């Protein structure tokens, strides 16, 4: 699928700086890419910002509302002009050449969206980072991706300045919102509002998204221009099925690919989206009511939190709600449906795959199931040796489609991709009808006295009890059983920890699911460890459980 020069036969690329492509996995380690459906037939050369943004101005829709921020709103033409100003500065004043990597550091705001698109339009490779990362966490992607230029919100300058002092690769950091003469705002003030998108290849790299690093050093996942379009033509077109009249909002950081999908999807169809300054469940609900949002993307924990105060907000404008980032408990699905009449669309995606690849269309949802492969993707269940297993059997999820894993110079590529399939690290069961049922992350399976117990299964059961606000379940070392199921529980307001409540919750789980799965230990905590994207850090709970067991055994 690589674009090739018709005269030389060599792969065409607009990249002058070829570092990213030079650090692609070898061809025999790449997944198989599938483009059989007509919507995935992309030209050999395409800069994805053109169909996302430029096309709407060219087609006369420039005055349509596009992006709504806390302090200002932008039509498609206004965002187009802002993006062009930044692209001109990147190329003309900051020396960016096609293929050059640019670190982007910001909380969710309109300038981050514009900078993200400008980097790609100028032929650069965007490396967006989570706003809460500290200096030592920023040094790794700077050095791994050989980044020499950064664009950063001035409010986050401290940690980036510290990182730059220890990462000589970073030659220049440009901040916005500082009011200084060398700020990005000042640099773009007199820049042209016209910029011709760099004529990139469809398989030129435009994004490096680093994983959270929960299993070692973060992995740099590389994505092509065509990938940005493929997730829109796959999940958004065929499953989400939004319209240009829709208004989107999400709570995830835009540096997280799930979060940026909430920008790409509306841009792809000429719809509008809200970029909230704050993204707590309360803030999200307030923004939905204020701006009459119709489509929302957030995690199950946020939906649960909103449910507890749902009478305080007018959510009547909502018509589509997507849940991802962690498994969606059936109890949360049922409660949201009862309160709003909307079926939560549960989806599983991954940074390696860019966005959601399994999800059910609304009228085909089976509560508790993640759904079916997004049109254009294929999925199956395999055993530890990579062999297909029959329906009803638990095993590893394997998937392939128009997007796939491309780690930057990382030997872990061979662990994620086997025989052309992406192995996501999730344990699933596929039923006779082709629906996929999530069990756990493959490393979250608890083996207790010979039984395989999925931690999320126990969490879902606990969450159906009125006293439980949040729950995290892991295996705890045990001399007799190898492992026991241990639950860490955050109580709902009005409930107090007690031995009686422990017994009540244990009996509740026994009634909800197979009795052998019940948590033999329950510890009440004030909060659960989570990633910056709101995912439960079960590895942190496993470590805590192991330490507790060691102390008890001493």
C-alpha positions as CSV (number, residue, x, y, z in Angstrom):
1,X,0.0,0.0,0.0
2,X,3.1,2.2,0.1
3,X,3.1,5.1,-2.4
4,X,5.8,4.7,-5.0
5,X,7.5,7.0,-7.4
6,X,6.4,5.9,-10.9
7,X,9.9,6.6,-12.4
8,X,12.2,5.2,-9.8
9,X,10.0,2.6,-8.2
10,X,11.1,3.8,-4.8
11,X,8.7,4.6,-2.0
12,X,7.4,8.1,-2.3
13,X,7.6,10.3,0.8
14,X,7.4,14.0,1.4
15,X,9.6,13.6,4.4
16,X,13.0,15.3,4.3
17,X,13.8,14.1,7.8
18,X,13.3,10.3,7.5
19,X,14.0,9.4,11.1
20,X,10.5,8.2,11.8
21,X,10.3,5.9,8.8
22,X,13.9,4.7,9.4
23,X,12.7,3.5,12.8
24,X,9.7,1.6,11.5
25,X,9.5,-2.1,12.4
26,X,10.9,-4.4,9.7
27,X,8.3,-5.4,7.0
28,X,8.1,-8.9,8.3
29,X,7.1,-7.7,11.8
30,X,4.2,-5.5,10.6
31,X,0.6,-6.6,10.9
32,X,-1.4,-7.3,7.8
33,X,-3.3,-4.2,6.7
34,X,-6.7,-4.8,5.1
35,X,-8.3,-2.3,2.7
36,X,-11.0,-4.4,1.0
37,X,-13.9,-2.0,1.8
38,X,-14.4,0.9,-0.6
39,X,-14.2,3.6,2.1
40,X,-10.6,2.6,2.8
41,X,-9.4,3.3,-0.7
42,X,-7.1,6.3,-0.2
43,X,-5.0,8.0,-2.8
44,X,-1.2,7.4,-2.7
45,X,-0.6,11.0,-1.6
46,X,-2.8,12.7,1.0
47,X,-2.3,15.1,3.8
48,X,-5.1,14.2,6.2
49,X,-5.7,17.8,7.4
50,X,-7.0,18.6,3.9
51,X,-10.1,16.4,4.2
52,X,-10.5,17.2,7.9
53,X,-10.4,21.0,7.5
54,X,-9.5,22.6,4.2
55,X,-12.3,20.8,2.3
56,X,-15.0,22.5,4.3
57,X,-13.7,25.9,3.4
58,X,-13.2,25.0,-0.2
59,X,-16.8,23.6,-0.3
60,X,-18.3,26.8,1.0
61,X,-18.9,25.7,4.6
62,X,-16.3,27.9,6.2
63,X,-18.8,29.8,8.3
64,X,-20.2,26.6,9.9
65,X,-19.4,26.3,13.7
66,X,-16.5,24.0,14.3
67,X,-14.8,24.3,17.7
68,X,-16.2,25.6,20.9
69,X,-13.7,26.5,23.6
70,X,-14.0,28.0,27.1
71,X,-13.1,31.5,25.9
72,X,-13.8,31.5,22.2
73,X,-15.5,29.6,19.5
74,X,-14.2,29.0,15.9
75,X,-15.9,28.5,12.6
76,X,-14.2,26.1,10.1
77,X,-12.7,29.1,8.4
78,X,-11.3,30.6,11.6
79,X,-9.8,27.3,12.6
80,X,-8.4,26.9,9.1
81,X,-6.8,30.3,9.3
82,X,-5.3,29.7,12.8
83,X,-3.9,26.3,11.7
84,X,-2.4,28.0,8.6
85,X,-0.8,30.7,10.7
86,X,0.9,28.1,12.9
87,X,2.0,26.0,10.0
88,X,3.6,29.1,8.4
89,X,5.5,29.8,11.6
90,X,6.6,26.2,12.0
91,X,8.1,26.2,8.6
92,X,9.2,29.8,8.1
93,X,10.4,30.8,11.6
94,X,11.0,27.6,13.5
95,X,12.7,25.5,10.8
96,X,10.4,22.5,10.7
97,X,11.0,20.3,7.7
98,X,8.7,17.5,6.6
99,X,9.2,14.5,8.8
100,X,10.5,16.5,11.8
101,X,9.0,15.6,15.1
102,X,7.3,18.3,17.3
103,X,6.5,17.7,20.9
104,X,3.1,19.1,21.8
105,X,2.3,19.7,25.5
106,X,-1.0,21.1,26.7
107,X,-4.1,20.4,28.5
108,X,-7.2,20.2,26.3
109,X,-7.8,23.6,24.7
110,X,-8.4,25.1,21.2
111,X,-4.8,26.1,20.7
112,X,-3.7,22.5,21.3
113,X,-6.1,21.3,18.6
114,X,-4.9,24.0,16.2
115,X,-1.2,23.2,16.9
116,X,-1.8,19.4,16.5
117,X,-3.4,20.0,13.0
118,X,-0.8,22.6,12.0
119,X,2.2,20.2,12.7
120,X,0.6,17.5,10.5
121,X,-0.4,20.0,7.8
122,X,3.2,21.2,7.6
123,X,4.4,17.7,7.1
124,X,5.6,17.2,10.6
125,X,5.1,14.4,13.0
126,X,3.1,15.3,16.1
127,X,4.2,13.8,19.4
128,X,1.4,14.9,21.8
129,X,2.0,14.3,25.5
130,X,-0.2,14.2,28.6
131,X,-0.3,17.4,30.5
132,X,0.5,15.8,33.9
133,X,3.8,14.3,32.8
134,X,6.8,15.4,34.8
135,X,10.2,16.3,33.5
136,X,11.7,12.8,33.8
137,X,8.7,11.4,31.9
138,X,9.1,13.9,29.1
139,X,12.8,13.2,28.6
140,X,12.1,9.7,27.4
141,X,9.9,10.6,24.3
142,X,12.2,13.6,23.5
143,X,15.2,11.3,23.4
144,X,13.4,8.3,21.8
145,X,11.9,10.3,19.0
146,X,14.9,12.7,18.6
147,X,12.6,15.8,19.1
148,X,14.2,19.2,18.6
149,X,11.2,21.4,18.7
150,X,8.3,21.7,21.2
151,X,5.1,23.7,21.3
152,X,3.7,24.1,24.8
153,X,1.0,25.9,26.8
154,X,2.8,28.5,28.9
155,X,1.1,27.2,32.0
156,X,3.0,23.9,31.7
157,X,6.5,25.4,31.1
158,X,8.2,24.4,34.3
159,X,8.4,20.7,33.7
160,X,9.3,21.1,30.0
161,X,12.1,23.5,30.9
162,X,13.5,21.0,33.4
163,X,13.3,18.2,30.8
164,X,15.1,20.4,28.2
165,X,18.0,20.9,30.7
166,X,18.6,17.1,30.6
167,X,17.6,16.4,27.0
168,X,20.0,18.3,24.7
169,X,18.0,16.9,21.7
170,X,15.4,19.6,22.4
171,X,16.8,22.7,20.9
172,X,13.8,25.0,21.2
173,X,10.5,25.2,23.1
174,X,7.9,27.8,22.1
175,X,5.1,28.6,24.5
176,X,1.7,30.2,24.0
177,X,-0.3,32.3,26.4
178,X,2.8,33.9,28.0
179,X,2.3,37.4,26.5
180,X,6.0,37.5,25.6
181,X,7.5,38.6,22.3
182,X,8.8,35.1,21.5
183,X,5.5,33.4,22.3
184,X,3.7,31.4,19.7
185,X,0.8,34.0,19.8
186,X,3.3,36.7,18.9
187,X,5.0,34.7,16.2
188,X,1.7,33.9,14.4
189,X,0.3,37.5,14.7
190,X,1.6,38.5,11.3
191,X,1.7,35.1,9.7
192,X,-0.2,34.4,6.5
193,X,-3.6,32.8,6.8
194,X,-2.9,30.7,3.7
195,X,-0.7,27.6,3.7
196,X,-0.6,24.8,1.2
197,X,-0.6,21.5,2.9
198,X,2.6,19.5,2.4
199,X,2.0,16.8,-0.3
200,X,2.6,13.8,2.0
201,X,2.2,10.2,1.2
202,X,-0.7,8.3,2.6
203,X,1.8,6.2,4.5
204,X,3.9,9.1,5.7
205,X,4.0,9.1,9.5
206,X,2.1,12.0,11.1
207,X,1.7,11.0,14.7
208,X,3.7,9.2,17.4
209,X,1.6,8.5,20.4
210,X,3.5,7.1,23.4
211,X,1.8,4.5,25.6
212,X,1.4,5.1,29.3
213,X,4.4,2.8,30.1
214,X,2.6,0.6,32.6
215,X,4.6,-2.4,31.5
216,X,8.0,-0.8,31.1
217,X,9.3,2.1,29.1
218,X,6.5,3.8,27.0
219,X,6.2,2.5,23.5
220,X,6.0,5.0,20.6
221,X,3.1,4.0,18.4
222,X,3.5,5.5,14.9
223,X,0.5,6.3,12.7
224,X,0.2,7.3,9.0
225,X,-1.9,10.0,7.5
226,X,-4.3,7.3,6.1
227,X,-4.7,5.9,9.7
228,X,-6.3,9.2,10.8
229,X,-8.9,8.8,8.1
230,X,-9.3,5.1,8.5
231,X,-10.6,5.3,12.1
232,X,-13.2,7.8,10.9
233,X,-14.2,5.7,7.9
234,X,-14.3,2.6,10.1
235,X,-15.8,3.2,13.6
236,X,-17.2,6.7,13.1
237,X,-18.8,6.1,9.7
238,X,-20.1,2.6,10.2
239,X,-20.8,2.3,13.9
240,X,-21.2,5.7,15.5
241,X,-23.1,7.1,12.5
242,X,-23.1,10.7,13.6
243,X,-24.3,13.6,11.4
244,X,-23.0,17.1,10.5
245,X,-25.7,18.5,12.9
246,X,-24.1,16.7,15.9
247,X,-22.0,18.3,18.5
248,X,-19.3,16.2,20.2
249,X,-17.6,16.4,23.6
250,X,-15.1,14.1,25.3
251,X,-13.2,14.0,28.6
252,X,-10.0,12.2,27.7
253,X,-6.8,14.2,27.2
254,X,-6.4,15.0,23.5
255,X,-2.9,13.5,23.7
256,X,-4.6,10.2,24.2
257,X,-5.8,8.8,20.8
258,X,-9.2,8.0,22.2
259,X,-9.5,11.7,23.2
260,X,-8.4,13.0,19.8
261,X,-10.9,10.8,18.1
262,X,-13.5,13.2,19.5
263,X,-11.9,15.9,17.4
264,X,-11.3,13.9,14.2
265,X,-14.8,12.4,14.0
266,X,-16.7,15.7,13.9
267,X,-14.0,17.3,11.5
268,X,-14.5,14.3,9.2
269,X,-18.2,15.1,8.7
270,X,-18.3,18.8,9.2
271,X,-19.9,18.7,12.6
272,X,-18.9,20.7,15.7
273,X,-17.1,19.8,19.0
274,X,-16.6,21.3,22.4
275,X,-13.1,21.5,24.0
276,X,-13.8,21.7,27.7
277,X,-11.2,23.5,29.9
278,X,-11.9,20.9,32.7
279,X,-13.1,17.4,32.2
280,X,-14.3,16.0,35.6
281,X,-17.7,14.3,35.4
282,X,-19.4,17.4,36.8
283,X,-17.7,19.6,34.3
284,X,-18.6,17.3,31.4
285,X,-22.2,17.2,32.4
286,X,-22.3,21.0,32.7
287,X,-20.8,21.5,29.3
288,X,-23.3,19.0,27.7
289,X,-26.2,21.0,29.2
290,X,-24.7,24.4,28.3
291,X,-23.8,23.6,24.6
292,X,-26.6,21.1,23.9
293,X,-24.0,18.4,23.1
294,X,-25.4,15.3,21.3
295,X,-22.4,12.9,21.2
296,X,-20.1,12.2,24.2
297,X,-17.0,10.1,24.7
298,X,-15.9,9.2,28.2
299,X,-15.0,6.3,30.5
300,X,-17.5,4.1,32.4
301,X,-16.3,5.7,35.7
302,X,-17.5,9.1,34.4
303,X,-20.9,7.8,33.4
304,X,-21.3,6.3,36.9
305,X,-20.3,9.6,38.5
306,X,-22.7,11.6,36.4
307,X,-25.5,9.1,37.3
308,X,-25.2,10.0,40.9
309,X,-26.1,13.6,40.2
310,X,-28.1,13.2,37.0
311,X,-31.1,15.1,38.3
312,X,-28.9,18.2,38.5
313,X,-28.2,18.4,34.8
314,X,-30.2,18.7,31.6
315,X,-28.8,16.0,29.4
316,X,-31.8,15.8,27.1
317,X,-29.7,16.9,24.1
318,X,-27.7,13.7,24.2
319,X,-28.4,11.0,21.6
320,X,-25.2,9.0,21.4
321,X,-22.8,8.0,24.2
322,X,-19.6,6.1,23.7
323,X,-17.8,4.4,26.5
324,X,-14.2,3.2,26.2
325,X,-10.9,3.3,28.1
326,X,-11.9,0.4,30.4
327,X,-14.5,-2.3,30.4
328,X,-18.2,-1.2,30.7
329,X,-19.9,-3.1,33.5
330,X,-23.4,-4.2,32.6
331,X,-24.7,-2.5,35.8
332,X,-23.5,0.9,34.5
333,X,-25.0,0.2,31.0
334,X,-28.4,-0.6,32.6
335,X,-28.4,2.3,34.9
336,X,-27.5,4.8,32.2
337,X,-30.1,3.4,29.8
338,X,-32.8,3.6,32.6
339,X,-31.9,7.2,33.4
340,X,-31.4,8.6,29.9
341,X,-33.0,6.1,27.5
342,X,-29.6,5.9,25.7
343,X,-27.7,2.7,25.1
344,X,-24.0,3.2,26.0
345,X,-21.8,2.1,23.0
346,X,-19.0,0.1,24.6
347,X,-15.9,0.0,22.5
348,X,-12.4,-1.4,22.8
349,X,-9.5,0.3,21.0
350,X,-5.8,0.9,21.7
351,X,-3.0,3.3,21.1
352,X,-1.4,0.8,18.8
353,X,-4.6,0.6,16.7
354,X,-5.3,4.4,17.1
355,X,-9.0,4.0,18.0
356,X,-11.9,1.6,18.5
357,X,-12.0,-1.6,16.5
358,X,-14.7,-3.6,18.3
359,X,-18.1,-2.0,19.1
360,X,-21.8,-2.7,18.4
361,X,-24.2,-0.5,16.5
362,X,-26.8,0.9,18.9
363,X,-29.7,-1.4,17.7
364,X,-27.4,-4.4,17.9
365,X,-26.0,-3.9,21.4
366,X,-26.0,-6.8,23.7
367,X,-25.5,-5.5,27.3
368,X,-22.3,-6.8,28.8
369,X,-20.7,-7.5,25.4
370,X,-18.2,-5.3,23.7
371,X,-19.8,-6.0,20.4
372,X,-18.5,-7.1,17.0
373,X,-15.5,-6.0,14.9
374,X,-15.9,-2.6,13.3
375,X,-16.5,-3.0,9.6
376,X,-13.1,-3.2,8.0
377,X,-11.6,-5.1,10.9
378,X,-11.4,-8.8,11.6
379,X,-11.1,-10.3,15.1
380,X,-10.6,-13.8,16.5
381,X,-9.6,-15.6,19.8
382,X,-6.4,-17.5,19.9
383,X,-4.6,-19.6,22.5
384,X,-1.1,-19.0,23.9
385,X,0.4,-20.7,20.9
386,X,-1.6,-18.5,18.5
387,X,-4.0,-21.2,17.4
388,X,-7.7,-20.3,16.8
389,X,-10.0,-21.5,19.5
390,X,-13.8,-22.3,19.0
391,X,-16.6,-20.0,20.1
392,X,-17.2,-20.0,23.8
393,X,-13.5,-20.5,24.6
394,X,-11.5,-18.0,26.6
395,X,-8.3,-16.7,24.9
396,X,-6.3,-13.8,23.6
397,X,-7.9,-11.2,21.3
398,X,-6.3,-10.9,17.9
399,X,-7.3,-8.2,15.4
400,X,-6.3,-6.8,12.1
401,X,-7.7,-4.1,9.7
402,X,-6.7,-0.9,8.0
403,X,-4.7,0.3,11.1
404,X,-2.2,-1.6,13.2
405,X,0.8,-1.6,15.5
406,X,4.0,0.1,14.3
407,X,6.3,0.6,17.3
408,X,9.2,3.0,16.9
409,X,12.4,1.0,17.1
410,X,11.1,-1.4,19.8
411,X,11.7,-5.1,20.1
412,X,8.3,-5.4,21.8
413,X,6.8,-5.2,18.2
414,X,7.1,-9.0,18.0
415,X,5.1,-9.5,21.1
416,X,2.2,-7.3,19.9
417,X,2.2,-8.6,16.3
418,X,2.2,-12.3,15.5
419,X,1.5,-13.8,12.1
420,X,0.1,-10.5,10.8
421,X,-2.4,-10.1,13.7
422,X,-2.3,-7.5,16.4
423,X,-2.5,-9.2,19.9
424,X,-4.0,-6.5,22.1
425,X,-3.2,-8.1,25.5
426,X,-6.9,-8.6,26.3
427,X,-8.6,-11.9,27.2
428,X,-12.0,-12.3,25.5
429,X,-14.6,-14.9,24.7
430,X,-16.4,-14.9,21.3
431,X,-19.8,-16.4,21.2
432,X,-21.6,-18.3,18.5
433,X,-23.0,-15.1,17.0
434,X,-19.7,-13.3,16.7
435,X,-20.1,-11.0,19.7
436,X,-17.0,-10.5,21.9
437,X,-17.2,-10.6,25.7
438,X,-14.4,-9.0,27.6
439,X,-12.8,-11.0,30.4
440,X,-9.7,-9.1,31.5
441,X,-6.4,-7.8,30.4
442,X,-4.4,-10.9,29.8
443,X,-2.2,-10.1,32.8
444,X,-5.2,-9.4,35.0
445,X,-6.4,-13.0,35.1
446,X,-6.3,-14.3,38.7
447,X,-5.6,-18.0,39.0
448,X,-6.9,-19.1,42.4
449,X,-6.9,-22.8,43.5
450,X,-7.0,-23.8,39.8
451,X,-9.8,-21.4,38.9
452,X,-9.3,-18.7,36.3
453,X,-11.0,-15.5,37.6
454,X,-11.2,-12.2,35.7
455,X,-10.8,-9.3,38.0
456,X,-13.2,-7.0,36.0
457,X,-15.9,-9.7,36.3
458,X,-15.7,-9.3,40.1
459,X,-15.5,-5.5,39.9
460,X,-18.7,-5.5,37.8
461,X,-20.5,-7.6,40.4
462,X,-19.4,-5.3,43.3
463,X,-20.5,-2.2,41.4
464,X,-24.1,-3.4,41.4
465,X,-24.2,-2.9,45.2
466,X,-25.4,0.5,46.4
467,X,-22.5,0.9,48.9
468,X,-19.8,0.6,46.2
469,X,-18.7,3.7,44.2
470,X,-15.6,2.2,42.7
471,X,-13.8,-1.1,42.8
472,X,-10.5,-2.6,41.7
473,X,-9.9,-6.3,41.9
474,X,-6.5,-8.1,41.7
475,X,-4.9,-11.3,42.7
476,X,-3.1,-11.4,46.1
477,X,-0.5,-14.0,46.9
478,X,-1.7,-16.7,49.2
479,X,0.1,-19.7,50.7
480,X,-2.8,-22.0,50.4
481,X,-4.5,-21.0,47.1
482,X,-1.6,-19.5,45.2
483,X,-3.7,-16.4,44.7
484,X,-6.9,-15.1,46.3
485,X,-9.2,-12.5,44.9
486,X,-8.7,-9.2,46.7
487,X,-11.0,-6.1,46.2
488,X,-10.1,-2.5,46.9
489,X,-13.4,-0.6,47.3
490,X,-14.3,3.1,47.4
491,X,-17.5,3.5,49.3
492,X,-20.4,5.6,48.1
493,X,-21.5,8.5,50.2
494,X,-23.5,7.5,53.3
495,X,-21.8,4.1,53.7
496,X,-19.1,3.3,56.3
497,X,-16.5,0.6,56.3
498,X,-17.1,-2.4,58.7
499,X,-16.6,-6.1,59.0
500,X,-20.4,-6.5,58.5
501,X,-20.2,-4.6,55.2
502,X,-17.3,-6.8,54.0
503,X,-19.4,-9.9,54.6
504,X,-22.4,-8.3,52.9
505,X,-20.3,-7.5,49.8
506,X,-18.9,-11.0,49.7
507,X,-22.3,-12.5,49.8
508,X,-23.6,-10.0,47.2
509,X,-20.8,-11.1,44.8
510,X,-21.7,-14.8,45.4
511,X,-25.3,-14.0,44.4
512,X,-24.3,-12.0,41.3
513,X,-21.6,-14.4,39.8
514,X,-20.1,-17.8,40.4
515,X,-19.5,-18.1,44.1
516,X,-15.8,-19.2,43.7
517,X,-15.1,-15.7,42.3
518,X,-16.0,-13.8,45.4
519,X,-13.3,-11.6,47.0
520,X,-11.8,-13.4,50.0
521,X,-10.3,-10.1,51.0
522,X,-11.8,-6.6,50.8
523,X,-10.0,-3.4,51.7
524,X,-11.7,0.0,51.8
525,X,-9.8,2.9,50.3
526,X,-10.4,6.6,49.7
527,X,-9.4,6.4,46.1
528,X,-8.1,4.0,43.4
529,X,-4.8,4.5,41.5
530,X,-5.6,5.6,37.9
531,X,-3.7,6.7,34.8
532,X,-4.0,10.2,33.5
533,X,-6.7,8.9,31.1
534,X,-8.8,7.6,33.9
535,X,-8.0,3.9,33.6
536,X,-7.6,1.8,36.7
537,X,-4.0,0.9,37.4
538,X,-4.4,-2.7,38.4
539,X,-0.6,-3.2,38.4
540,X,-0.4,-0.7,41.2
541,X,-3.0,-2.6,43.2
542,X,-1.2,-5.9,42.5
543,X,2.0,-4.4,43.9
544,X,0.1,-3.1,46.9
545,X,-1.5,-6.5,47.4
546,X,1.8,-8.3,47.1
547,X,3.4,-6.0,49.7
548,X,0.5,-6.5,52.1
549,X,0.8,-10.2,51.7
550,X,4.6,-10.1,52.4
551,X,4.1,-8.1,55.5
552,X,1.4,-10.5,56.8
553,X,3.6,-13.5,56.1
554,X,6.6,-12.0,57.9
